[in-house]
Amino acid sequence: MGPALRRPVEETFPGAAPELWERMRAEEPAAFGPSGEWILRFHCFLLRPPGGGLTLVDTGIGPAGSPAAAWAPVPGRLPAALAGAGVAPGDVGTVVLTHLHSDHASGAVVAGAPLFPNARHLVQERELAGLRREGGPVLDAVVRPLLDAGLVDAADGEARLAPDVRAVPTPGHTAGHQSVVLGDDRLLVAGDVVLHPVQLADPAVTYLYDDDPARAAATRADLLARLRARGGTIAAPHLPRPFVDV
């Protein structure tokens, strides 16, 4: 976490018992820096659902000078990672933005133009409305170019992306946060429902920058319970490992 937002982990994730932090440092050392600070990753997820087509969930921190530059280690590596997977930006048919924070949406626009010109960009209407009220660099540098290009689909609740893939509202971190569920709750691409391994160990542990910490905790507890009942997997952008069997 960059200096603009950095706090001791005990303040960033309030409510965890001291012994839980000791356990986390032993079990998940990659989540902690040499001074005990939170080390977070910025994963994006490319889905190839049955029947064809490519869906990208989140676009990361974006290029140098993106809205995330004030606190995150720009430039992001999404274009190079896609190229390494043999995927050109024009191949992506759907981009799901879990929410409109700078570290999840900034990679959608490069040099003022949409990076994925053939993709529908799915965002929840509540998320879009909130950003329009608040304004800021993500609205100006990311959302407006996508809107001007006619590439935004604003959902009001659950949206089917493919026969076995759906976007579902998961509010709390932001009011219009959404996640992507594959299969019968077998895989959850979670966005910021879970940010740190400590929240897998105790879903009640909140996050300093959640809009509604209590609702976020309730959402997290419900989703993890459903995944665990099915032996499922969570994919989360900020965890040390992009996929965790819960």
ChimeraX commands (.cxc) that place a marker at each C-alpha (Angstrom):
marker #1 position 0.00,0.00,0.00 radius 0.5
marker #1 position 1.47,3.32,-1.04 radius 0.5
marker #1 position 2.37,6.02,1.50 radius 0.5
marker #1 position -0.77,8.07,0.81 radius 0.5
marker #1 position -2.99,5.33,2.29 radius 0.5
marker #1 position -0.58,3.21,4.31 radius 0.5
marker #1 position -1.42,2.41,7.92 radius 0.5
marker #1 position -0.30,-0.37,10.28 radius 0.5
marker #1 position -2.19,-3.52,9.34 radius 0.5
marker #1 position -3.93,-3.53,12.72 radius 0.5
marker #1 position -5.47,-0.16,11.80 radius 0.5
marker #1 position -6.16,-1.04,8.16 radius 0.5
marker #1 position -7.98,-4.24,9.22 radius 0.5
marker #1 position -9.47,-3.50,12.63 radius 0.5
marker #1 position -11.00,-6.19,14.78 radius 0.5
marker #1 position -8.46,-8.99,14.41 radius 0.5
marker #1 position -7.10,-10.41,17.65 radius 0.5
marker #1 position -3.32,-10.10,18.22 radius 0.5
marker #1 position -2.93,-13.87,18.13 radius 0.5
marker #1 position -4.62,-13.94,14.71 radius 0.5
marker #1 position -2.03,-11.51,13.36 radius 0.5
marker #1 position 0.72,-13.76,14.75 radius 0.5
marker #1 position -0.84,-16.71,12.98 radius 0.5
marker #1 position -1.19,-14.78,9.70 radius 0.5
marker #1 position 2.45,-13.70,9.74 radius 0.5
marker #1 position 3.45,-17.34,10.12 radius 0.5
marker #1 position 1.02,-18.75,7.56 radius 0.5
marker #1 position 0.99,-15.94,4.96 radius 0.5
marker #1 position 4.39,-14.23,5.09 radius 0.5
marker #1 position 4.02,-12.92,1.52 radius 0.5
marker #1 position 1.24,-10.61,2.73 radius 0.5
marker #1 position 3.66,-8.70,4.99 radius 0.5
marker #1 position 6.68,-6.53,4.31 radius 0.5
marker #1 position 9.86,-6.40,6.41 radius 0.5
marker #1 position 8.34,-3.84,8.77 radius 0.5
marker #1 position 5.05,-5.70,9.05 radius 0.5
marker #1 position 3.27,-3.54,6.47 radius 0.5
marker #1 position 0.60,-4.90,4.15 radius 0.5
marker #1 position 1.96,-6.11,0.82 radius 0.5
marker #1 position -0.91,-6.29,-1.66 radius 0.5
marker #1 position -1.00,-7.56,-5.23 radius 0.5
marker #1 position -3.07,-6.28,-8.13 radius 0.5
marker #1 position -4.40,-9.35,-9.96 radius 0.5
marker #1 position -6.80,-9.25,-12.91 radius 0.5
marker #1 position -8.65,-12.35,-14.09 radius 0.5
marker #1 position -9.26,-13.53,-17.64 radius 0.5
marker #1 position -12.13,-15.99,-18.05 radius 0.5
marker #1 position -12.71,-18.31,-21.00 radius 0.5
marker #1 position -16.28,-19.54,-20.39 radius 0.5
marker #1 position -17.61,-22.55,-22.28 radius 0.5
marker #1 position -19.02,-21.53,-25.61 radius 0.5
marker #1 position -16.28,-19.05,-26.44 radius 0.5
marker #1 position -15.62,-15.41,-25.79 radius 0.5
marker #1 position -13.27,-13.77,-23.31 radius 0.5
marker #1 position -14.26,-11.96,-20.13 radius 0.5
marker #1 position -11.81,-9.85,-18.16 radius 0.5
marker #1 position -12.59,-9.12,-14.52 radius 0.5
marker #1 position -11.00,-5.82,-13.48 radius 0.5
marker #1 position -8.26,-3.94,-15.29 radius 0.5
marker #1 position -5.80,-3.11,-12.53 radius 0.5
marker #1 position -3.87,0.06,-11.80 radius 0.5
marker #1 position -3.32,1.19,-15.36 radius 0.5
marker #1 position -0.54,3.10,-17.06 radius 0.5
marker #1 position 1.86,5.64,-15.60 radius 0.5
marker #1 position -0.12,8.74,-14.72 radius 0.5
marker #1 position -3.36,6.82,-14.19 radius 0.5
marker #1 position -5.70,7.77,-11.32 radius 0.5
marker #1 position -3.99,5.07,-9.22 radius 0.5
marker #1 position -0.59,6.75,-9.48 radius 0.5
marker #1 position -1.02,8.68,-6.22 radius 0.5
marker #1 position -0.73,5.49,-4.18 radius 0.5
marker #1 position -0.15,2.38,-6.32 radius 0.5
marker #1 position 2.95,1.15,-8.21 radius 0.5
marker #1 position 2.00,2.17,-11.74 radius 0.5
marker #1 position 2.38,1.24,-14.51 radius 0.5
marker #1 position 0.44,-1.98,-14.33 radius 0.5
marker #1 position 1.38,-4.98,-16.43 radius 0.5
marker #1 position -2.03,-6.00,-17.78 radius 0.5
marker #1 position -1.34,-5.41,-21.51 radius 0.5
marker #1 position 1.90,-7.41,-21.34 radius 0.5
marker #1 position 0.22,-10.18,-19.33 radius 0.5
marker #1 position -2.55,-10.48,-21.91 radius 0.5
marker #1 position -0.04,-10.55,-24.74 radius 0.5
marker #1 position 1.82,-13.31,-22.92 radius 0.5
marker #1 position -1.42,-15.30,-22.90 radius 0.5
marker #1 position -1.86,-14.76,-26.63 radius 0.5
marker #1 position -4.73,-12.29,-26.15 radius 0.5
marker #1 position -4.98,-8.95,-27.95 radius 0.5
marker #1 position -7.13,-6.21,-26.38 radius 0.5
marker #1 position -9.56,-6.48,-29.27 radius 0.5
marker #1 position -10.19,-10.14,-28.43 radius 0.5
marker #1 position -11.85,-9.32,-25.12 radius 0.5
marker #1 position -15.63,-9.25,-25.41 radius 0.5
marker #1 position -16.62,-8.32,-21.85 radius 0.5
marker #1 position -14.90,-6.38,-19.10 radius 0.5
marker #1 position -16.45,-6.64,-15.64 radius 0.5
marker #1 position -15.44,-3.81,-13.32 radius 0.5
marker #1 position -16.09,-5.06,-9.81 radius 0.5
marker #1 position -16.11,-1.42,-8.67 radius 0.5
marker #1 position -14.76,1.92,-9.76 radius 0.5
marker #1 position -11.76,2.35,-7.49 radius 0.5
marker #1 position -8.59,3.40,-9.28 radius 0.5
marker #1 position -6.77,0.10,-8.76 radius 0.5
marker #1 position -9.53,-1.91,-10.41 radius 0.5
marker #1 position -10.67,0.33,-13.28 radius 0.5
marker #1 position -7.71,2.45,-14.42 radius 0.5
marker #1 position -6.33,-0.13,-16.85 radius 0.5
marker #1 position -9.46,0.14,-18.99 radius 0.5
marker #1 position -8.27,3.38,-20.61 radius 0.5
marker #1 position -4.80,4.15,-22.00 radius 0.5
marker #1 position -3.79,7.54,-23.44 radius 0.5
marker #1 position -7.39,8.68,-23.21 radius 0.5
marker #1 position -8.83,5.82,-25.28 radius 0.5
marker #1 position -10.48,2.53,-24.25 radius 0.5
marker #1 position -7.93,-0.29,-24.26 radius 0.5
marker #1 position -10.61,-2.90,-25.06 radius 0.5
marker #1 position -12.49,-1.35,-27.99 radius 0.5
marker #1 position -14.74,-4.35,-28.67 radius 0.5
marker #1 position -15.70,-5.06,-25.05 radius 0.5
marker #1 position -18.87,-4.23,-23.20 radius 0.5
marker #1 position -17.82,-2.82,-19.82 radius 0.5
marker #1 position -20.22,-4.03,-17.13 radius 0.5
marker #1 position -20.63,-1.97,-13.96 radius 0.5
marker #1 position -23.46,-1.77,-11.48 radius 0.5
marker #1 position -25.71,1.26,-11.92 radius 0.5
marker #1 position -25.37,2.10,-8.20 radius 0.5
marker #1 position -21.60,2.22,-8.59 radius 0.5
marker #1 position -21.82,4.47,-11.63 radius 0.5
marker #1 position -24.34,6.78,-9.98 radius 0.5
marker #1 position -22.18,7.11,-6.88 radius 0.5
marker #1 position -19.13,8.04,-8.91 radius 0.5
marker #1 position -21.10,10.61,-10.88 radius 0.5
marker #1 position -22.16,12.26,-7.61 radius 0.5
marker #1 position -18.66,12.26,-6.15 radius 0.5
marker #1 position -16.66,13.07,-9.27 radius 0.5
marker #1 position -12.90,12.67,-9.34 radius 0.5
marker #1 position -10.12,11.36,-11.59 radius 0.5
marker #1 position -11.62,7.90,-12.20 radius 0.5
marker #1 position -14.76,9.54,-13.58 radius 0.5
marker #1 position -12.80,11.95,-15.75 radius 0.5
marker #1 position -9.97,9.72,-16.95 radius 0.5
marker #1 position -11.66,6.30,-17.13 radius 0.5
marker #1 position -15.45,6.31,-17.03 radius 0.5
marker #1 position -16.12,9.26,-19.32 radius 0.5
marker #1 position -13.97,7.89,-22.18 radius 0.5
marker #1 position -15.80,4.56,-21.86 radius 0.5
marker #1 position -19.19,6.29,-21.84 radius 0.5
marker #1 position -18.26,8.50,-24.78 radius 0.5
marker #1 position -17.29,5.38,-26.73 radius 0.5
marker #1 position -20.64,3.74,-25.90 radius 0.5
marker #1 position -18.97,0.79,-24.20 radius 0.5
marker #1 position -20.64,0.84,-20.76 radius 0.5
marker #1 position -23.48,-1.45,-19.67 radius 0.5
marker #1 position -24.97,-0.43,-16.34 radius 0.5
marker #1 position -26.55,-3.41,-14.55 radius 0.5
marker #1 position -29.25,-3.24,-11.92 radius 0.5
marker #1 position -28.53,-6.42,-9.99 radius 0.5
marker #1 position -27.45,-9.82,-11.26 radius 0.5
marker #1 position -26.29,-10.09,-14.88 radius 0.5
marker #1 position -25.75,-13.30,-16.85 radius 0.5
marker #1 position -22.45,-13.26,-18.74 radius 0.5
marker #1 position -22.48,-16.84,-20.07 radius 0.5
marker #1 position -24.53,-19.97,-19.34 radius 0.5
marker #1 position -22.46,-20.74,-16.25 radius 0.5
marker #1 position -21.11,-17.28,-15.40 radius 0.5
marker #1 position -22.89,-14.40,-13.72 radius 0.5
marker #1 position -22.09,-11.05,-12.13 radius 0.5
marker #1 position -23.76,-10.58,-8.75 radius 0.5
marker #1 position -24.02,-7.57,-6.42 radius 0.5
marker #1 position -21.72,-7.90,-3.39 radius 0.5
marker #1 position -22.15,-4.56,-1.60 radius 0.5
marker #1 position -20.18,-3.21,1.32 radius 0.5
marker #1 position -16.76,-2.23,0.07 radius 0.5
marker #1 position -18.71,0.11,-2.17 radius 0.5
marker #1 position -22.47,0.36,-2.57 radius 0.5
marker #1 position -22.35,-0.97,-6.13 radius 0.5
marker #1 position -19.60,-3.56,-5.75 radius 0.5
marker #1 position -20.11,-6.73,-7.78 radius 0.5
marker #1 position -18.34,-10.08,-8.07 radius 0.5
marker #1 position -18.37,-12.86,-10.66 radius 0.5
marker #1 position -19.57,-16.38,-9.82 radius 0.5
marker #1 position -18.73,-19.40,-11.96 radius 0.5
marker #1 position -20.68,-22.61,-11.72 radius 0.5
marker #1 position -22.58,-23.57,-8.61 radius 0.5
marker #1 position -20.58,-21.29,-6.30 radius 0.5
marker #1 position -17.42,-23.20,-7.21 radius 0.5
marker #1 position -15.35,-20.13,-8.08 radius 0.5
marker #1 position -15.86,-16.56,-6.91 radius 0.5
marker #1 position -13.91,-13.73,-8.55 radius 0.5
marker #1 position -14.37,-11.55,-5.54 radius 0.5
marker #1 position -13.05,-8.06,-6.19 radius 0.5
marker #1 position -12.56,-6.42,-2.81 radius 0.5
marker #1 position -14.93,-8.67,-0.86 radius 0.5
marker #1 position -11.71,-10.15,0.57 radius 0.5
marker #1 position -8.56,-8.03,0.62 radius 0.5
marker #1 position -6.19,-9.75,3.06 radius 0.5
marker #1 position -5.75,-13.38,4.20 radius 0.5
marker #1 position -6.80,-12.31,7.70 radius 0.5
marker #1 position -10.34,-11.92,6.34 radius 0.5
marker #1 position -10.38,-15.52,5.18 radius 0.5
marker #1 position -9.45,-16.59,8.68 radius 0.5
marker #1 position -12.06,-14.27,10.25 radius 0.5
marker #1 position -14.63,-12.75,7.86 radius 0.5
marker #1 position -15.73,-10.32,10.60 radius 0.5
marker #1 position -12.43,-8.43,10.32 radius 0.5
marker #1 position -13.27,-5.17,8.60 radius 0.5
marker #1 position -11.30,-2.87,6.29 radius 0.5
marker #1 position -10.60,0.77,7.01 radius 0.5
marker #1 position -11.57,1.92,3.51 radius 0.5
marker #1 position -14.85,0.02,3.17 radius 0.5
marker #1 position -17.80,2.33,2.55 radius 0.5
marker #1 position -19.98,0.18,4.82 radius 0.5
marker #1 position -17.77,-2.13,6.93 radius 0.5
marker #1 position -20.64,-3.98,8.60 radius 0.5
marker #1 position -22.34,-4.76,5.30 radius 0.5
marker #1 position -19.03,-5.77,3.74 radius 0.5
marker #1 position -18.40,-8.20,6.59 radius 0.5
marker #1 position -21.87,-9.71,6.21 radius 0.5
marker #1 position -21.39,-10.08,2.44 radius 0.5
marker #1 position -17.99,-11.70,2.99 radius 0.5
marker #1 position -19.27,-14.16,5.59 radius 0.5
marker #1 position -22.17,-15.23,3.37 radius 0.5
marker #1 position -20.05,-15.72,0.25 radius 0.5
marker #1 position -17.31,-17.63,2.05 radius 0.5
marker #1 position -19.86,-19.89,3.73 radius 0.5
marker #1 position -21.36,-20.77,0.35 radius 0.5
marker #1 position -17.96,-21.42,-1.20 radius 0.5
marker #1 position -16.85,-23.59,1.69 radius 0.5
marker #1 position -20.03,-25.64,1.53 radius 0.5
marker #1 position -19.09,-26.59,-2.04 radius 0.5
marker #1 position -15.32,-26.85,-1.66 radius 0.5
marker #1 position -14.97,-23.76,-3.80 radius 0.5
marker #1 position -12.18,-21.36,-4.72 radius 0.5
marker #1 position -11.85,-17.62,-4.34 radius 0.5
marker #1 position -9.99,-15.41,-6.79 radius 0.5
marker #1 position -9.14,-12.07,-5.19 radius 0.5
marker #1 position -7.08,-9.22,-6.64 radius 0.5
marker #1 position -5.06,-8.32,-3.55 radius 0.5
marker #1 position -4.22,-11.69,-2.00 radius 0.5
marker #1 position -0.67,-13.07,-2.30 radius 0.5
marker #1 position -1.97,-16.00,-4.35 radius 0.5
marker #1 position -4.57,-15.21,-7.02 radius 0.5
marker #1 position -6.54,-18.41,-6.31 radius 0.5
marker #1 position -7.22,-19.80,-2.84 radius 0.5
marker #1 position -9.19,-22.93,-2.02 radius 0.5
marker #1 position -11.34,-21.90,0.90 radius 0.5
marker link #1:1,2 radius 0.2
marker link #1:2,3 radius 0.2
marker link #1:3,4 radius 0.2
marker link #1:4,5 radius 0.2
marker link #1:5,6 radius 0.2
marker link #1:6,7 radius 0.2
marker link #1:7,8 radius 0.2
marker link #1:8,9 radius 0.2
marker link #1:9,10 radius 0.2
marker link #1:10,11 radius 0.2
marker link #1:11,12 radius 0.2
marker link #1:12,13 radius 0.2
marker link #1:13,14 radius 0.2
marker link #1:14,15 radius 0.2
marker link #1:15,16 radius 0.2
marker link #1:16,17 radius 0.2
marker link #1:17,18 radius 0.2
marker link #1:18,19 radius 0.2
marker link #1:19,20 radius 0.2
marker link #1:20,21 radius 0.2
marker link #1:21,22 radius 0.2
marker link #1:22,23 radius 0.2
marker link #1:23,24 radius 0.2
marker link #1:24,25 radius 0.2
marker link #1:25,26 radius 0.2
marker link #1:26,27 radius 0.2
marker link #1:27,28 radius 0.2
marker link #1:28,29 radius 0.2
marker link #1:29,30 radius 0.2
marker link #1:30,31 radius 0.2
marker link #1:31,32 radius 0.2
marker link #1:32,33 radius 0.2
marker link #1:33,34 radius 0.2
marker link #1:34,35 radius 0.2
marker link #1:35,36 radius 0.2
marker link #1:36,37 radius 0.2
marker link #1:37,38 radius 0.2
marker link #1:38,39 radius 0.2
marker link #1:39,40 radius 0.2
marker link #1:40,41 radius 0.2
marker link #1:41,42 radius 0.2
marker link #1:42,43 radius 0.2
marker link #1:43,44 radius 0.2
marker link #1:44,45 radius 0.2
marker link #1:45,46 radius 0.2
marker link #1:46,47 radius 0.2
marker link #1:47,48 radius 0.2
marker link #1:48,49 radius 0.2
marker link #1:49,50 radius 0.2
marker link #1:50,51 radius 0.2
marker link #1:51,52 radius 0.2
marker link #1:52,53 radius 0.2
marker link #1:53,54 radius 0.2
marker link #1:54,55 radius 0.2
marker link #1:55,56 radius 0.2
marker link #1:56,57 radius 0.2
marker link #1:57,58 radius 0.2
marker link #1:58,59 radius 0.2
marker link #1:59,60 radius 0.2
marker link #1:60,61 radius 0.2
marker link #1:61,62 radius 0.2
marker link #1:62,63 radius 0.2
marker link #1:63,64 radius 0.2
marker link #1:64,65 radius 0.2
marker link #1:65,66 radius 0.2
marker link #1:66,67 radius 0.2
marker link #1:67,68 radius 0.2
marker link #1:68,69 radius 0.2
marker link #1:69,70 radius 0.2
marker link #1:70,71 radius 0.2
marker link #1:71,72 radius 0.2
marker link #1:72,73 radius 0.2
marker link #1:73,74 radius 0.2
marker link #1:74,75 radius 0.2
marker link #1:75,76 radius 0.2
marker link #1:76,77 radius 0.2
marker link #1:77,78 radius 0.2
marker link #1:78,79 radius 0.2
marker link #1:79,80 radius 0.2
marker link #1:80,81 radius 0.2
marker link #1:81,82 radius 0.2
marker link #1:82,83 radius 0.2
marker link #1:83,84 radius 0.2
marker link #1:84,85 radius 0.2
marker link #1:85,86 radius 0.2
marker link #1:86,87 radius 0.2
marker link #1:87,88 radius 0.2
marker link #1:88,89 radius 0.2
marker link #1:89,90 radius 0.2
marker link #1:90,91 radius 0.2
marker link #1:91,92 radius 0.2
marker link #1:92,93 radius 0.2
marker link #1:93,94 radius 0.2
marker link #1:94,95 radius 0.2
marker link #1:95,96 radius 0.2
marker link #1:96,97 radius 0.2
marker link #1:97,98 radius 0.2
marker link #1:98,99 radius 0.2
marker link #1:99,100 radius 0.2
marker link #1:100,101 radius 0.2
marker link #1:101,102 radius 0.2
marker link #1:102,103 radius 0.2
marker link #1:103,104 radius 0.2
marker link #1:104,105 radius 0.2
marker link #1:105,106 radius 0.2
marker link #1:106,107 radius 0.2
marker link #1:107,108 radius 0.2
marker link #1:108,109 radius 0.2
marker link #1:109,110 radius 0.2
marker link #1:110,111 radius 0.2
marker link #1:111,112 radius 0.2
marker link #1:112,113 radius 0.2
marker link #1:113,114 radius 0.2
marker link #1:114,115 radius 0.2
marker link #1:115,116 radius 0.2
marker link #1:116,117 radius 0.2
marker link #1:117,118 radius 0.2
marker link #1:118,119 radius 0.2
marker link #1:119,120 radius 0.2
marker link #1:120,121 radius 0.2
marker link #1:121,122 radius 0.2
marker link #1:122,123 radius 0.2
marker link #1:123,124 radius 0.2
marker link #1:124,125 radius 0.2
marker link #1:125,126 radius 0.2
marker link #1:126,127 radius 0.2
marker link #1:127,128 radius 0.2
marker link #1:128,129 radius 0.2
marker link #1:129,130 radius 0.2
marker link #1:130,131 radius 0.2
marker link #1:131,132 radius 0.2
marker link #1:132,133 radius 0.2
marker link #1:133,134 radius 0.2
marker link #1:134,135 radius 0.2
marker link #1:135,136 radius 0.2
marker link #1:136,137 radius 0.2
marker link #1:137,138 radius 0.2
marker link #1:138,139 radius 0.2
marker link #1:139,140 radius 0.2
marker link #1:140,141 radius 0.2
marker link #1:141,142 radius 0.2
marker link #1:142,143 radius 0.2
marker link #1:143,144 radius 0.2
marker link #1:144,145 radius 0.2
marker link #1:145,146 radius 0.2
marker link #1:146,147 radius 0.2
marker link #1:147,148 radius 0.2
marker link #1:148,149 radius 0.2
marker link #1:149,150 radius 0.2
marker link #1:150,151 radius 0.2
marker link #1:151,152 radius 0.2
marker link #1:152,153 radius 0.2
marker link #1:153,154 radius 0.2
marker link #1:154,155 radius 0.2
marker link #1:155,156 radius 0.2
marker link #1:156,157 radius 0.2
marker link #1:157,158 radius 0.2
marker link #1:158,159 radius 0.2
marker link #1:159,160 radius 0.2
marker link #1:160,161 radius 0.2
marker link #1:161,162 radius 0.2
marker link #1:162,163 radius 0.2
marker link #1:163,164 radius 0.2
marker link #1:164,165 radius 0.2
marker link #1:165,166 radius 0.2
marker link #1:166,167 radius 0.2
marker link #1:167,168 radius 0.2
marker link #1:168,169 radius 0.2
marker link #1:169,170 radius 0.2
marker link #1:170,171 radius 0.2
marker link #1:171,172 radius 0.2
marker link #1:172,173 radius 0.2
marker link #1:173,174 radius 0.2
marker link #1:174,175 radius 0.2
marker link #1:175,176 radius 0.2
marker link #1:176,177 radius 0.2
marker link #1:177,178 radius 0.2
marker link #1:178,179 radius 0.2
marker link #1:179,180 radius 0.2
marker link #1:180,181 radius 0.2
marker link #1:181,182 radius 0.2
marker link #1:182,183 radius 0.2
marker link #1:183,184 radius 0.2
marker link #1:184,185 radius 0.2
marker link #1:185,186 radius 0.2
marker link #1:186,187 radius 0.2
marker link #1:187,188 radius 0.2
marker link #1:188,189 radius 0.2
marker link #1:189,190 radius 0.2
marker link #1:190,191 radius 0.2
marker link #1:191,192 radius 0.2
marker link #1:192,193 radius 0.2
marker link #1:193,194 radius 0.2
marker link #1:194,195 radius 0.2
marker link #1:195,196 radius 0.2
marker link #1:196,197 radius 0.2
marker link #1:197,198 radius 0.2
marker link #1:198,199 radius 0.2
marker link #1:199,200 radius 0.2
marker link #1:200,201 radius 0.2
marker link #1:201,202 radius 0.2
marker link #1:202,203 radius 0.2
marker link #1:203,204 radius 0.2
marker link #1:204,205 radius 0.2
marker link #1:205,206 radius 0.2
marker link #1:206,207 radius 0.2
marker link #1:207,208 radius 0.2
marker link #1:208,209 radius 0.2
marker link #1:209,210 radius 0.2
marker link #1:210,211 radius 0.2
marker link #1:211,212 radius 0.2
marker link #1:212,213 radius 0.2
marker link #1:213,214 radius 0.2
marker link #1:214,215 radius 0.2
marker link #1:215,216 radius 0.2
marker link #1:216,217 radius 0.2
marker link #1:217,218 radius 0.2
marker link #1:218,219 radius 0.2
marker link #1:219,220 radius 0.2
marker link #1:220,221 radius 0.2
marker link #1:221,222 radius 0.2
marker link #1:222,223 radius 0.2
marker link #1:223,224 radius 0.2
marker link #1:224,225 radius 0.2
marker link #1:225,226 radius 0.2
marker link #1:226,227 radius 0.2
marker link #1:227,228 radius 0.2
marker link #1:228,229 radius 0.2
marker link #1:229,230 radius 0.2
marker link #1:230,231 radius 0.2
marker link #1:231,232 radius 0.2
marker link #1:232,233 radius 0.2
marker link #1:233,234 radius 0.2
marker link #1:234,235 radius 0.2
marker link #1:235,236 radius 0.2
marker link #1:236,237 radius 0.2
marker link #1:237,238 radius 0.2
marker link #1:238,239 radius 0.2
marker link #1:239,240 radius 0.2
marker link #1:240,241 radius 0.2
marker link #1:241,242 radius 0.2
marker link #1:242,243 radius 0.2
marker link #1:243,244 radius 0.2
marker link #1:244,245 radius 0.2
marker link #1:245,246 radius 0.2
view
